[in-house]
Amino acid sequence: MRHARLIAVAGTTACLLLTGLGFSSTAGAQSPTIQISNAWARRAATAHGGTATGSMDKGGMGKTDSSANGAVYATIGNTGKEQDALLSASSDAAQTVELHETKDEAGVMRMRPVPKIAVAAGGKIEMKPGGYHVMLLGLKRDLKPGDKVEVRLKFERGGEVHVHAPVK
């Protein structure tokens, strides 16, 4: 019985240490005040309403067309007592990663980069199609349903959070 308790305590301690180092599961990611949930990714929609498709290089090495883009969406919760802000994101899946917002400007939906995404103390932001999102520009590989995209989110107060977003 004593050994079972020691194993349980050791397992809990290891999980807390890994979380503190910035590792996360695919179900969600956390810092002491920032929780990421419902993360998912997709290829960016084309102007014609479909999804962009990558093209194979002539050597068949599986590189995607560097003009193909994608997006990552998630819900960001801030349990802290102060406002926090998502300052930047990075991913090995794309050449460039930017924070974006889609807005209705005079009846036309326009997407544009934003310097940060504020998350109120005790509040949450839902990044979703037609709103805030993490833009993956110049995909390095095709995003196929069932794959996962790792994204590192850097917060003003909450530090860096790693997210594994399943591709839908």
Backbone as a printed PyTorch tensor [residue, N CA C, xyz], in Angstrom:
tensor([[[  0.8270,  -1.1920,   0.0000],
         [  0.0000,   0.0000,   0.0000],
         [  0.8710,   1.2560,   0.0000]],

        [[  1.9520,   1.2130,   0.8070],
         [  2.8490,   2.3600,   0.8830],
         [  3.5160,   2.6220,  -0.4670]],

        [[  3.9070,   1.5490,  -1.1860],
         [  4.5340,   1.6990,  -2.4940],
         [  3.5590,   2.2940,  -3.5020]],

        [[  2.2920,   1.9130,  -3.4300],
         [  1.2870,   2.4560,  -4.3460],
         [  1.1450,   3.9610,  -4.1560]],

        [[  1.1770,   4.4210,  -2.8930],
         [  1.0870,   5.8620,  -2.6280],
         [  2.3040,   6.5920,  -3.1760]],

        [[  3.4930,   6.0220,  -2.9720],
         [  4.7100,   6.6420,  -3.4820],
         [  4.6920,   6.7450,  -5.0040]],

        [[  4.2120,   5.7100,  -5.6740],
         [  4.1200,   5.7280,  -7.1360],
         [  3.1270,   6.7930,  -7.5850]],

        [[  1.9870,   6.9000,  -6.8990],
         [  0.9890,   7.9060,  -7.2540],
         [  1.5390,   9.3160,  -7.0720]],

        [[  2.2620,   9.5510,  -5.9580],
         [  2.8500,  10.8630,  -5.6940],
         [  3.9260,  11.1660,  -6.7440]],

        [[  4.7550,  10.1820,  -7.0660],
         [  5.8080,  10.3770,  -8.0680],
         [  5.2030,  10.6930,  -9.4320]],

        [[  4.1370,   9.9890,  -9.8120],
         [  3.4780,  10.2450, -11.0920],
         [  2.8910,  11.6370, -11.1600]],

        [[  2.2330,  12.0600, -10.0740],
         [  1.6520,  13.4050, -10.0210],
         [  2.7440,  14.4530, -10.1000]],

        [[  3.8490,  14.2530,  -9.3760],
         [  4.9620,  15.1940,  -9.4000],
         [  5.5480,  15.2940, -10.8020]],

        [[  5.7260,  14.1640, -11.4840],
         [  6.2670,  14.1760, -12.8500],
         [  5.3500,  14.9480, -13.7880]],

        [[  4.0310,  14.7470, -13.6690],
         [  3.0780,  15.4800, -14.5230],
         [  3.1700,  16.9790, -14.2830]],

        [[  3.2740,  17.3820, -13.0010],
         [  3.3830,  18.8000, -12.6830],
         [  4.6820,  19.3840, -13.2220]],

        [[  5.7730,  18.6470, -13.1310],
         [  7.0430,  19.1220, -13.6640],
         [  6.9850,  19.2790, -15.1720]],

        [[  6.4130,  18.3070, -15.8720],
         [  6.3110,  18.3970, -17.3260],
         [  5.4470,  19.5680, -17.7400]],

        [[  4.3310,  19.7970, -17.0320],
         [  3.4700,  20.9290, -17.3410],
         [  4.2310,  22.2340, -17.1220]],

        [[  5.0030,  22.3150, -16.0570],
         [  5.7810,  23.5110, -15.7630],
         [  6.8460,  23.7810, -16.8100]],

        [[  7.3210,  22.7440, -17.4830],
         [  8.3270,  22.9130, -18.5220],
         [  7.7250,  23.2650, -19.8740]],

        [[  6.4000,  23.3220, -19.9490],
         [  5.7650,  23.7370, -21.1940],
         [  5.2610,  22.5860, -22.0510]],

        [[  5.3100,  21.3580, -21.5640],
         [  4.7830,  20.2360, -22.3260],
         [  3.2800,  20.1800, -22.1270]],

        [[  2.5770,  19.6590, -23.0980],
         [  1.1310,  19.5830, -22.9670],
         [  0.6080,  18.3620, -23.6790]],

        [[ -0.6250,  18.0400, -23.3660],
         [ -1.2830,  16.9360, -24.0520],
         [ -2.0780,  17.4930, -25.2180]],

        [[ -2.6200,  16.5950, -26.0390],
         [ -3.4140,  17.0600, -27.1710],
         [ -4.7840,  17.5540, -26.7250]],

        [[ -5.2160,  17.1770, -25.5370],
         [ -6.5450,  17.5710, -25.0770],
         [ -6.6060,  19.0530, -24.7310]],

        [[ -5.5250,  19.6260, -24.3020],
         [ -5.5090,  21.0320, -23.9320],
         [ -4.1490,  21.3670, -23.3700]],

        [[ -3.8570,  22.6370, -23.2530],
         [ -2.5710,  23.0540, -22.7230],
         [ -2.7990,  24.1040, -21.6620]],

        [[ -1.8470,  24.1870, -20.7200],
         [ -2.0400,  25.1060, -19.6220],
         [ -0.7400,  25.7550, -19.1870]],

        [[ -0.8590,  26.9550, -18.6480],
         [  0.1750,  27.6020, -17.8660],
         [ -0.5250,  27.8460, -16.5220]],

        [[  0.1060,  28.4780, -15.5690],
         [ -0.6030,  28.7100, -14.3070],
         [ -1.9120,  29.4990, -14.4610]],

        [[ -1.9890,  30.3940, -15.4490],
         [ -3.2000,  31.2030, -15.6170],
         [ -3.8670,  31.0630, -16.9800]],

        [[ -3.1950,  30.4500, -17.9280],
         [ -3.7340,  30.3290, -19.2940],
         [ -4.0900,  28.8740, -19.5820]],

        [[ -5.3130,  28.6380, -20.0300],
         [ -5.7420,  27.3040, -20.4490],
         [ -6.1800,  27.3780, -21.9080]],

        [[ -5.6720,  26.4420, -22.6950],
         [ -6.0410,  26.3450, -24.0990],
         [ -6.8880,  25.0930, -24.2490]],

        [[ -8.0490,  25.2260, -24.8600],
         [ -8.9250,  24.0700, -25.0730],
         [ -9.5060,  24.1190, -26.4790]],

        [[-10.0520,  23.0060, -26.8990],
         [-10.7230,  22.8880, -28.2050],
         [ -9.8540,  23.3370, -29.3760]],

        [[ -8.5620,  23.0720, -29.3020],
         [ -7.6650,  23.4670, -30.3980],
         [ -7.8770,  22.5670, -31.6050]],

        [[ -7.8430,  23.1570, -32.7990],
         [ -7.9220,  22.4010, -34.0410],
         [ -7.3260,  23.2350, -35.1700]],

        [[ -6.9590,  22.5560, -36.2320],
         [ -6.3290,  23.2270, -37.3710],
         [ -6.9970,  22.7740, -38.6600]],

        [[ -6.8060,  23.5820, -39.7090],
         [ -7.2830,  23.2020, -41.0400],
         [ -6.4820,  23.9590, -42.0850]],

        [[ -6.5750,  23.4580, -43.3000],
         [ -6.0210,  24.2000, -44.4270],
         [ -6.8980,  25.4150, -44.6330]],

        [[ -6.3160,  26.4830, -45.1120],
         [ -7.0770,  27.7030, -45.3490],
         [ -8.0210,  27.5090, -46.5220]],

        [[ -9.1990,  28.1010, -46.4160],
         [-10.1660,  28.0600, -47.5110],
         [ -9.6690,  28.9370, -48.6490]],

        [[ -9.9800,  28.5360, -49.8680],
         [ -9.6150,  29.3340, -51.0390],
         [-10.7030,  30.3680, -51.2920]],

        [[-10.4550,  31.2500, -52.2210],
         [-11.4390,  32.2720, -52.5750],
         [-12.7100,  31.6580, -53.1400]],

        [[-12.6300,  30.4080, -53.6190],
         [-13.7850,  29.7550, -54.2260],
         [-14.5500,  28.8880, -53.2350]],

        [[-14.1570,  28.9540, -51.9430],
         [-14.8960,  28.2360, -50.9230],
         [-14.3730,  26.8500, -50.6050]],

        [[-13.4760,  26.2970, -51.4040],
         [-12.8980,  24.9840, -51.1140],
         [-11.7040,  25.1380, -50.1930]],

        [[-10.8830,  24.0930, -50.0960],
         [ -9.6590,  24.2210, -49.3310],
         [ -8.4830,  24.1880, -50.2810]],

        [[ -7.4310,  24.8860, -49.8940],
         [ -6.2250,  24.9140, -50.7150],
         [ -5.5790,  23.5400, -50.6960]],

        [[ -4.9540,  23.1640, -51.7890],
         [ -4.2620,  21.8800, -51.8300],
         [ -2.8210,  22.1010, -52.1930]],

        [[ -1.9470,  21.3740, -51.5440],
         [ -0.5230,  21.4780, -51.8390],
         [ -0.2020,  20.6610, -53.0690]],

        [[  0.9220,  20.9460, -53.6920],
         [  1.3360,  20.1600, -54.8490],
         [  2.6460,  19.4770, -54.5250]],

        [[  2.8090,  18.2720, -55.0210],
         [  4.0260,  17.5200, -54.7820],
         [  5.1260,  18.0820, -55.6700]],

        [[  6.3600,  18.0620, -55.1540],
         [  7.4590,  18.5000, -56.0000],
         [  7.7790,  17.4190, -57.0300]],

        [[  8.5530,  17.7550, -58.0500],
         [  8.8260,  16.8170, -59.1430],
         [  9.5830,  15.5820, -58.6830]],

        [[ 10.3440,  15.7150, -57.6220],
         [ 11.0960,  14.5760, -57.1120],
         [ 10.2530,  13.6630, -56.2390]],

        [[  8.9920,  14.0400, -55.9860],
         [  8.1070,  13.2040, -55.1760],
         [  8.4670,  13.1950, -53.7070]],

        [[  9.1500,  14.2350, -53.2340],
         [  9.5940,  14.2650, -51.8440],
         [  8.4830,  14.6730, -50.8860]],

        [[  7.3430,  15.0570, -51.3900],
         [  6.2180,  15.3520, -50.5220],
         [  6.1620,  16.7750, -50.0020]],

        [[  6.9300,  17.6860, -50.5550],
         [  6.8550,  19.0730, -50.1240],
         [  5.5530,  19.6690, -50.6280]],

        [[  4.9720,  20.5460, -49.8330],
         [  3.7560,  21.1990, -50.2820],
         [  4.1000,  22.5160, -50.9520]],

        [[  3.1550,  23.0140, -51.6960],
         [  3.2620,  24.3140, -52.3440],
         [  3.4220,  25.3610, -51.2470]],

        [[  4.4820,  26.1590, -51.3060],
         [  4.7490,  27.1200, -50.2450],
         [  3.7130,  28.2450, -50.1920]],

        [[  2.8040,  28.2960, -51.1690],
         [  1.7530,  29.3060, -51.1260],
         [  0.5290,  28.7990, -50.3560]],

        [[  0.5140,  27.5080, -49.9790],
         [ -0.6140,  26.9530, -49.2270],
         [ -0.5580,  27.4600, -47.7880]],

        [[ -1.7120,  27.7770, -47.2460],
         [ -1.8000,  28.3050, -45.8870],
         [ -2.7520,  27.4660, -45.0540]],

        [[ -2.6900,  27.6690, -43.7590],
         [ -3.5830,  26.9890, -42.8460],
         [ -3.9050,  27.9020, -41.6820]],

        [[ -4.7440,  27.4100, -40.7840],
         [ -5.1200,  28.1960, -39.6130],
         [ -5.3040,  27.2680, -38.4240]],

        [[ -5.0520,  27.8150, -37.2430],
         [ -5.2610,  27.0990, -35.9850],
         [ -6.2440,  27.9140, -35.1560]],

        [[ -7.2050,  27.2170, -34.5780],
         [ -8.2370,  27.8340, -33.7570],
         [ -8.2260,  27.1770, -32.3800]],

        [[ -8.6620,  27.8970, -31.3550],
         [ -8.7360,  27.3460, -30.0060],
         [ -9.4820,  28.3270, -29.1130]],

        [[ -9.8270,  27.8580, -27.9400],
         [-10.3810,  28.7320, -26.9130],
         [ -9.2700,  29.0040, -25.9070]],

        [[ -9.0380,  30.2850, -25.6060],
         [ -8.0200,  30.6910, -24.6400],
         [ -8.7280,  31.2130, -23.4020]],

        [[ -8.4780,  30.5800, -22.2680],
         [ -9.0420,  31.0310, -20.9970],
         [ -7.9650,  31.6400, -20.1260]],

        [[ -8.2900,  32.7220, -19.4290],
         [ -7.3530,  33.3990, -18.5280],
         [ -7.9480,  33.3800, -17.1210]],

        [[ -7.4120,  32.5440, -16.2420],
         [ -7.9040,  32.4680, -14.8680],
         [ -7.1820,  33.4440, -13.9560]],

        [[ -6.2400,  34.2050, -14.5020],
         [ -5.4680,  35.1570, -13.7040],
         [ -6.2890,  36.3650, -13.2900]],

        [[ -5.7020,  37.1660, -12.4150],
         [ -6.3620,  38.3720, -11.9160],
         [ -5.9830,  39.6100, -12.7190]],

        [[ -5.1400,  39.3990, -13.7510],
         [ -4.7380,  40.4960, -14.6260],
         [ -4.9610,  40.0890, -16.0740]],

        [[ -5.2200,  41.0850, -16.9160],
         [ -5.3460,  40.8170, -18.3490],
         [ -4.0410,  40.2240, -18.8580]],

        [[ -4.1490,  39.3080, -19.7920],
         [ -2.9800,  38.7490, -20.4620],
         [ -3.1930,  38.9560, -21.9530]],

        [[ -2.1870,  38.6500, -22.7390],
         [ -2.3190,  38.8110, -24.1900],
         [ -1.4620,  37.7800, -24.8950]],

        [[ -2.0250,  37.2080, -25.9470],
         [ -1.2640,  36.3430, -26.8420],
         [ -0.4370,  37.2750, -27.7160]],

        [[  0.8970,  37.1610, -27.6220],
         [  1.7930,  38.0680, -28.3400],
         [  2.2850,  37.5150, -29.6620]],

        [[  2.4790,  36.1910, -29.7180],
         [  2.9990,  35.5930, -30.9450],
         [  2.7660,  34.0960, -30.9150]],

        [[  2.9870,  33.4750, -32.0640],
         [  2.8730,  32.0260, -32.1930],
         [  3.9450,  31.5480, -33.1550]],

        [[  4.3250,  30.2830, -33.0140],
         [  5.2850,  29.6910, -33.9380],
         [  4.9350,  28.2280, -34.1320]],

        [[  5.3590,  27.6860, -35.2770],
         [  5.0920,  26.2880, -35.5960],
         [  6.0820,  25.8220, -36.6490]],

        [[  6.5170,  24.5730, -36.5270],
         [  7.3960,  23.9870, -37.5320],
         [  6.6280,  23.6380, -38.8050]],

        [[  5.3010,  23.7290, -38.7710],
         [  4.4720,  23.3520, -39.9220],
         [  4.4220,  24.4280, -41.0010]],

        [[  4.8790,  25.6590, -40.6750],
         [  4.7590,  26.7660, -41.6310],
         [  6.0120,  27.6280, -41.6430]],

        [[  6.2180,  28.3000, -42.7690],
         [  7.3580,  29.2120, -42.8790],
         [  7.1800,  30.4370, -41.9910]],

        [[  5.9310,  30.9380, -41.9020],
         [  5.6240,  32.1220, -41.1120],
         [  4.3290,  31.8590, -40.3510]],

        [[  4.2630,  32.3540, -39.1170],
         [  3.0520,  32.2130, -38.3060],
         [  2.6780,  33.6000, -37.7900]],

        [[  1.4270,  33.9850, -37.9890],
         [  0.9530,  35.3010, -37.5680],
         [ -0.3620,  35.1810, -36.8130]],

        [[ -0.6160,  36.1500, -35.9570],
         [ -1.9210,  36.2750, -35.3000],
         [ -2.7900,  37.0950, -36.2410]],

        [[ -4.0090,  36.6210, -36.5070],
         [ -4.8980,  37.2970, -37.4610],
         [ -6.2810,  37.5020, -36.8690]],

        [[ -6.9830,  38.4300, -37.4830],
         [ -8.3800,  38.7030, -37.1670],
         [ -9.1260,  38.8900, -38.4820]],

        [[-10.3240,  38.3450, -38.5580],
         [-11.1880,  38.5790, -39.7140],
         [-12.2790,  39.5400, -39.2620]],

        [[-12.4750,  40.6110, -40.0220],
         [-13.4690,  41.6330, -39.6790],
         [-14.3070,  41.9850, -40.8950]],

        [[-15.5300,  42.3880, -40.6300],
         [-16.4250,  42.8930, -41.6690],
         [-16.1310,  44.3820, -41.8450]],

        [[-15.6310,  44.7340, -43.0140],
         [-15.3510,  46.1410, -43.3250],
         [-16.2070,  46.5500, -44.5040]],

        [[-17.2520,  47.3050, -44.2200],
         [-18.1800,  47.7870, -45.2460],
         [-18.7660,  46.6360, -46.0550]],

        [[-19.1470,  45.5700, -45.3690],
         [-19.7860,  44.4450, -46.0360],
         [-18.8310,  43.4430, -46.6640]],

        [[-17.5250,  43.6710, -46.5210],
         [-16.5260,  42.7520, -47.0740],
         [-15.7100,  42.1670, -45.9110]],

        [[-15.6350,  40.8320, -45.8560],
         [-14.8430,  40.1870, -44.8130],
         [-13.3650,  40.2870, -45.1860]],

        [[-12.5770,  40.9010, -44.2950],
         [-11.1470,  41.0710, -44.5420],
         [-10.3510,  40.4850, -43.3850]],

        [[ -9.2650,  39.7970, -43.7450],
         [ -8.3810,  39.2140, -42.7620],
         [ -7.1340,  40.0830, -42.6770]],

        [[ -6.6800,  40.3280, -41.4410],
         [ -5.4880,  41.1440, -41.2760],
         [ -4.7030,  40.6910, -40.0510]],

        [[ -3.3820,  40.8860, -40.0750],
         [ -2.5690,  40.5570, -38.8950],
         [ -2.8810,  41.5190, -37.7550]],

        [[ -2.7650,  41.0340, -36.5390],
         [ -2.9110,  41.8690, -35.3470],
         [ -1.6620,  41.6930, -34.4870]],

        [[ -1.2590,  42.7410, -33.7480],
         [ -0.0390,  42.6360, -32.9450],
         [ -0.1870,  41.7210, -31.7300]],

        [[ -1.4190,  41.5970, -31.2160],
         [ -1.6650,  40.7340, -30.0650],
         [ -3.1610,  40.5030, -29.9270]],

        [[ -3.4910,  39.4950, -29.1200],
         [ -4.8960,  39.1940, -28.8320],
         [ -5.0590,  39.2300, -27.3220]],

        [[ -5.7580,  40.2520, -26.8230],
         [ -5.9420,  40.4330, -25.3840],
         [ -6.9670,  39.4440, -24.8440]],

        [[ -6.6940,  38.9430, -23.6330],
         [ -7.6110,  38.0470, -22.9420],
         [ -7.8330,  38.6410, -21.5480]],

        [[ -9.0440,  39.0830, -21.2690],
         [ -9.3660,  39.7460, -20.0090],
         [ -9.1370,  38.8200, -18.8180]],

        [[ -8.8540,  39.4090, -17.6710],
         [ -8.7200,  38.6450, -16.4300],
         [-10.0140,  37.8930, -16.1730]],

        [[ -9.9090,  36.6040, -15.9320],
         [-11.1010,  35.7880, -15.6960],
         [-11.9300,  35.5520, -16.9510]],

        [[-11.4300,  35.9420, -18.1020],
         [-12.1990,  35.8400, -19.3420],
         [-11.6650,  34.7830, -20.2820]],

        [[-12.2720,  34.7620, -21.4770],
         [-11.8000,  33.8460, -22.5040],
         [-12.0560,  34.4420, -23.8760]],

        [[-11.2700,  33.9660, -24.8220],
         [-11.3910,  34.3510, -26.2350],
         [-11.5390,  33.0620, -27.0240]],

        [[-12.5120,  33.0350, -27.9090],
         [-12.6750,  31.8770, -28.7800],
         [-12.1450,  32.2390, -30.1570]],

        [[-11.0140,  31.6230, -30.5140],
         [-10.4940,  31.8030, -31.8680],
         [-11.2720,  30.8430, -32.7510]],

        [[-11.9040,  31.3860, -33.8170],
         [-12.7530,  30.5670, -34.6770],
         [-12.7840,  31.1570, -36.0740]],

        [[-13.2200,  30.3540, -37.0580],
         [-13.3320,  30.8910, -38.4190],
         [-14.1950,  32.1620, -38.4180]],

        [[-13.7270,  33.1770, -39.1200],
         [-14.4360,  34.4520, -39.1580],
         [-14.0650,  35.3800, -38.0200]],

        [[-13.0880,  35.0060, -37.2060],
         [-12.6590,  35.8220, -36.0690],
         [-11.1530,  35.7440, -35.9060]],

        [[-10.7150,  35.7210, -34.6530],
         [ -9.2850,  35.5750, -34.3760],
         [ -8.8160,  34.1700, -34.7380]],

        [[ -7.5560,  34.0630, -35.1700],
         [ -6.9490,  32.7630, -35.4480],
         [ -5.4370,  32.9150, -35.5770]],

        [[ -4.7630,  31.7760, -35.5220],
         [ -3.3250,  31.7210, -35.7780],
         [ -3.1760,  31.3080, -37.2290]],

        [[ -2.5670,  32.1640, -38.0420],
         [ -2.4200,  31.9090, -39.4800],
         [ -1.0900,  31.2370, -39.7500]],

        [[ -1.1510,  30.1060, -40.4590],
         [  0.0440,  29.3640, -40.8670],
         [  0.3020,  29.6930, -42.3320]],

        [[  1.3270,  30.4760, -42.5970],
         [  1.6280,  30.9330, -43.9600],
         [  2.7900,  30.1440, -44.5400]],

        [[  2.6150,  29.6470, -45.7610],
         [  3.6580,  28.8700, -46.4080],
         [  3.8510,  27.5240, -45.7330]],

        [[  2.8150,  26.6810, -45.8110],
         [  2.8860,  25.3740, -45.1590],
         [  4.0860,  24.5730, -45.6560]],

        [[  4.7410,  23.8940, -44.7290],
         [  5.8900,  23.0490, -45.0610],
         [  5.4630,  21.6090, -45.3390]],

        [[  4.2380,  21.2800, -44.9860],
         [  3.6950,  19.9400, -45.2320],
         [  2.1870,  20.0660, -45.3860]],

        [[  1.6110,  19.0780, -46.0070],
         [  0.1650,  19.0700, -46.1970],
         [ -0.5170,  18.8380, -44.8530]],

        [[ -1.6160,  19.5090, -44.6190],
         [ -2.4050,  19.2990, -43.4000],
         [ -3.5530,  18.3630, -43.7460]],

        [[ -3.4490,  17.1330, -43.3010],
         [ -4.4560,  16.1200, -43.6030],
         [ -5.2660,  15.8230, -42.3570]],

        [[ -6.5840,  15.6370, -42.5020],
         [ -7.4080,  15.2870, -41.3420],
         [ -6.8050,  14.1040, -40.5970]],

        [[ -6.7480,  14.2500, -39.2760],
         [ -6.1640,  13.2180, -38.4270],
         [ -4.7430,  13.5410, -38.0070]],

        [[ -4.0240,  14.3790, -38.7900],
         [ -2.6800,  14.8140, -38.4010],
         [ -2.8010,  15.7920, -37.2310]],

        [[ -1.6680,  16.1410, -36.6440],
         [ -1.6320,  17.1470, -35.5780],
         [ -0.6080,  18.2050, -35.9370]],

        [[ -0.8960,  19.4360, -35.5600],
         [  0.0130,  20.5590, -35.7630],
         [  0.4180,  21.0640, -34.3870]],

        [[  1.7240,  21.1340, -34.1520],
         [  2.1960,  21.7090, -32.8890],
         [  2.3860,  23.2060, -33.0770]],

        [[  1.8260,  23.9660, -32.1320],
         [  1.9390,  25.4180, -32.1530],
         [  2.4000,  25.8650, -30.7730]],

        [[  3.3460,  26.7850, -30.7510],
         [  3.8190,  27.3620, -29.5050],
         [  3.2400,  28.7740, -29.4020]],

        [[  2.4630,  29.0130, -28.3570],
         [  1.8230,  30.3010, -28.1480],
         [  2.5690,  31.0460, -27.0470]],

        [[  2.9510,  32.2990, -27.3100],
         [  3.6810,  33.0920, -26.3310],
         [  2.7670,  34.1830, -25.7760]],

        [[  2.5910,  34.1410, -24.4480],
         [  1.7220,  35.0970, -23.7680],
         [  2.5410,  36.1220, -22.9890]],

        [[  1.9830,  37.3040, -22.8560],
         [  2.6430,  38.3980, -22.1450],
         [  2.9490,  38.0130, -20.7020]],

        [[  1.9880,  37.4530, -19.9910],
         [  2.1680,  37.0680, -18.5940],
         [  2.2690,  35.5490, -18.4130]],

        [[  1.5310,  34.8060, -19.2020],
         [  1.4220,  33.3590, -19.0240],
         [  2.5600,  32.5430, -19.6010]],

        [[  3.5330,  33.2000, -20.2510],
         [  4.6670,  32.4700, -20.8120],
         [  4.3010,  31.7180, -22.0800]],

        [[  5.0570,  30.6540, -22.3510],
         [  4.8510,  29.8750, -23.5800],
         [  4.0250,  28.6350, -23.2860]],

        [[  3.0390,  28.3900, -24.1440],
         [  2.1780,  27.2220, -24.0220],
         [  2.2500,  26.4450, -25.3320]],

        [[  2.4840,  25.1420, -25.2380],
         [  2.5360,  24.2830, -26.4300],
         [  1.1700,  23.6550, -26.6320]],

        [[  0.6990,  23.6860, -27.8620],
         [ -0.6030,  23.1310, -28.2200],
         [ -0.4200,  22.1480, -29.3650]],

        [[ -1.0910,  21.0060, -29.2850],
         [ -1.1030,  20.0200, -30.3690],
         [ -2.5200,  20.0140, -30.9370]],

        [[ -2.7070,  20.6910, -32.0620],
         [ -4.0330,  20.8710, -32.6550],
         [ -4.2910,  19.8120, -33.7160]],

        [[ -5.3360,  18.9810, -33.5480],
         [ -5.6690,  18.0110, -34.5780],
         [ -6.2020,  18.7160, -35.8280]],

        [[ -5.8380,  18.1920, -36.9900],
         [ -6.2910,  18.7560, -38.2590],
         [ -7.6620,  18.1830, -38.5590]],

        [[ -8.6020,  19.0580, -38.8970],
         [ -9.9690,  18.6330, -39.2360],
         [-10.2530,  18.9810, -40.6700]]])
